[in-house]
Amino acid sequence: MAALFAALAPLAGLASAEAGVVAAVFARISGLVFLLPGIGEQAVSVRVRLAVAIAMTLVIYPAVRTDELLDGS
């Protein structure tokens, strides 16, 4: 367990503004993924839909991230 915390320690240094932007992107993407035809069906596991939402967030976030968002101006 200590190794896991040691591996995740660099992530704890994220600025709160950046974490907020990631959360906002994830919220919009997850809502979209959960309503998509095919992926949003009950036959598809919630874990699969969550994994798709996280993967799409990781792909889209760098395009959304700008210094203006993080500066708060």
Backbone as a ProteinNet text record, in pm:
[ID]
protein_1_A
[PRIMARY]
MAALFAALAPLAGLASAEAGVVAAVFARISGLVFLLPGIGEQAVSVRVRLAVAIAMTLVIYPAVRTDELLDGS
[TERTIARY]
82.2	0	86.9	200.2	290.2	347.4	369.6	421.6	319.8	192.7	88	83.7	91.3	92.1	215.2	328.7	451.3	439.7	373.7	356.3	258.3	159.3	58.4	96.7	205.3	246.9	265.2	325.2	338.8	204.8	101.9	-29.6	-92.1	-51	-106.2	-65.7	37.1	83.8	4.6	-100.9	-181.4	-242.6	-242.9	-307.3	-458	-522.5	-666.8	-743.6	-693.2	-759.5	-752	-637.4	-622.6	-712.5	-720.7	-808.7	-954.5	-989.6	-1125.3	-1156.9	-1058.5	-1078.5	-1093.6	-1012.2	-1023.1	-1159.7	-1205.8	-1336.8	-1448.9	-1436.6	-1539.4	-1542.2	-1424.9	-1418.6	-1476.5	-1440	-1491.6	-1643.3	-1696.2	-1840.9	-1915.9	-1863.8	-1931.2	-1917.8	-1799.3	-1775.8	-1853.6	-1856.9	-1926.7	-2077.2	-2132.3	-2273.2	-2300.5	-2210.5	-2224.5	-2211.6	-2112.3	-2088.4	-2204.9	-2259.4	-2366.8	-2496.6	-2506.8	-2627.4	-2608.7	-2486.3	-2459.9	-2533.5	-2591.9	-2652.7	-2544.1	-2572.2	-2474.8	-2395.1	-2327.1	-2247.4	-2336.3	-2438	-2524.1	-2631.6	-2635.2	-2737	-2711.1	-2816.7	-2803.1	-2720.4	-2708.2	-2630	-2480.2	-2438.1	-2297.3	-2274.6	-2172.8	-2141.7	-2108.7	-2140.9	-2109.2	-1958.2	-1885	-1738	-1683.1	-1741.8	-1697.1	-1726.7	-1846.9	-1882.1	-1792.8	-1761.6	-1672.6	-1531.8	-1483.8	-1351.7	-1347.1	-1453.9	-1460.5	-1461	-1534.7	-1540.1	-1404.1	-1335	-1202	-1104.2	-1108.7	-1018.1	-1043.6	-1170.3	-1201.5	-1159.3	-1171.5	-1127.8	-977.7	-902.1	-756	-714.5	-794.4	-763.2	-801.8	-915.5	-968	-908	-871.1	-821.8	-704.7	-602.2	-491.8	-535.9	-642.4	-691.8	-764.3	-823.4	-899.2	-807.5	-702.5	-613.5	-542.4	-556.8	-483.8	-431.3	-330.6	-274.4	-374.2	-463.6	-562.2	-657.4	-694	-783.7	-716.4	-586.3	-516.2	-477.2	-461.8	-427.6	-546.8	-665.9	-785.7	-823.5	-762.6	-796.9	-899.8
-118.6	0	125.2	117.9	232.6	263.5	158.8	179.7	252.9	222.1	289.9	438.1	468.9	609.2	682.1	614.2	675.5	703	613.5	632.9	745.9	764.8	868	1003.4	1010.5	1135.3	1250.7	1231	1344.8	1402.4	1319.6	1368.2	1459.9	1447.7	1530.9	1676	1702.5	1838.6	1915.7	1858.6	1930.3	2055.7	2161.7	2283.7	2261.4	2324.6	2303.5	2353.7	2457.3	2507.3	2403.8	2338.4	2237.3	2117.6	2079.8	1968.6	2004.7	2130.6	2174.8	2167.4	2202.2	2194.4	2049.5	1961.5	1818.5	1766.3	1806.5	1761.9	1812.9	1935.6	1990.7	1916.4	1888.2	1813	1673.7	1608.6	1474.4	1475.3	1575.8	1583	1594.2	1675.5	1691.2	1565.6	1507.4	1388.3	1268.7	1252.2	1136.7	1145.1	1264	1279.2	1241.3	1279.9	1246.3	1096.1	1034.5	891.1	809.2	848.7	770.6	782.9	881.3	896.9	852.9	818.1	776.5	646.9	640.8	513.9	407.3	289.2	180.5	169.1	273.2	269.7	296.3	376.9	412.7	311.5	200.7	98.6	24.8	-35.7	-110.7	-237.5	-285.7	-406.3	-380.9	-255.4	-220	-188.8	-249.4	-232.6	-87	-47	87.8	107.7	4.1	13	43.3	-18.1	6.2	150.2	197.8	336.1	434.8	403.9	489.3	490.2	374.1	366.4	446.3	440.2	517.8	667.3	707.4	848.5	898.2	817.9	858	865.8	768.5	769.2	891.3	922.6	1039.8	1168.9	1174.2	1291.4	1310.7	1201.9	1210.9	1254.1	1219.9	1260.1	1405.6	1448.6	1582	1689.4	1656.2	1756.7	1839.6	1780.7	1865.8	1971.4	1943.6	2042.1	2156.2	2128.4	2228.5	2311.6	2249.2	2313.7	2432.8	2548	2667	2737.3	2819.4	2891	2991.6	3046	3141.7	3075.4	2949.8	2880.3	2858.3	2829.8	2800.2	2926.7	3040.2	3165.8	3227.5	3188.1	3242.6	3379.6	3422.3	3553	3541.6
0	0	0	69.3	75.1	-62.8	-141.3	-276.6	-363.1	-343.9	-418.3	-383.8	-254.4	-212.5	-262.9	-265.5	-316.9	-466.2	-538.3	-682.2	-712.7	-625.7	-647.6	-589.3	-516.1	-451.5	-549.5	-668.1	-760.9	-806.6	-810.1	-851.9	-747.8	-623.2	-516.9	-533.3	-612.4	-632.6	-736.5	-790.5	-889.7	-827.9	-903.2	-855.8	-849.9	-755.4	-740.6	-862.9	-927.6	-1047.8	-1159.9	-1171.9	-1276	-1246.4	-1120.9	-1082.6	-1111.3	-1091.6	-1121.9	-1269.8	-1353.2	-1498.1	-1540.9	-1485.8	-1517	-1474.3	-1356.6	-1308.4	-1398.9	-1445.6	-1534.6	-1667.6	-1722.6	-1848.7	-1827.9	-1717.4	-1689.9	-1672.7	-1606.6	-1585.4	-1718.3	-1806.9	-1936.6	-2021.8	-2022.5	-2104.1	-2049.3	-1916.9	-1860.9	-1887.1	-1879.7	-1913.1	-2057.4	-2144.5	-2285.9	-2307.6	-2245.4	-2263.8	-2210.8	-2095.9	-2037.4	-2116.6	-2205	-2286.6	-2431.1	-2469.4	-2606.8	-2640.2	-2759.1	-2800.1	-2814	-2769.9	-2776.9	-2648.5	-2609.7	-2486.5	-2365.8	-2381.7	-2270.5	-2238.3	-2310.5	-2287	-2156.6	-2101.4	-1976.6	-1994.4	-2117.9	-2143	-2123.1	-2132.6	-2114.6	-1967.3	-1911.7	-1769.6	-1736.9	-1614.9	-1568.6	-1566	-1533.9	-1532.6	-1671	-1771.9	-1909.4	-1948	-1915.2	-1947.3	-1873	-1747.6	-1670	-1729.8	-1772.8	-1834.8	-1965.2	-2042.8	-2167	-2135.9	-2033.6	-1995.2	-1947.3	-1867.9	-1820.1	-1936.1	-2026	-2141.2	-2229.6	-2253.9	-2336.3	-2266.8	-2133.6	-2058.8	-2073.1	-2063.5	-2076.8	-2216.5	-2317.1	-2454.1	-2478.4	-2426.5	-2455.3	-2365.4	-2242.6	-2147.9	-2200.2	-2263.7	-2312.7	-2414.3	-2489	-2585.3	-2515.4	-2400.3	-2326.2	-2236.4	-2186.8	-2089.2	-2152.8	-2091.1	-2131.9	-2006.9	-2024.5	-1910.8	-1854.5	-1937	-1889.3	-1790.9	-1816.1	-1724.8	-1588.6	-1592.6	-1468.7	-1392.4	-1462.1	-1395.2	-1324.3	-1365.3	-1303.7	-1357.8	-1469	-1526	-1634.3
[MASK]
+++++++++++++++++++++++++++++++++++++++++++++++++++++++++++++++++++++++++

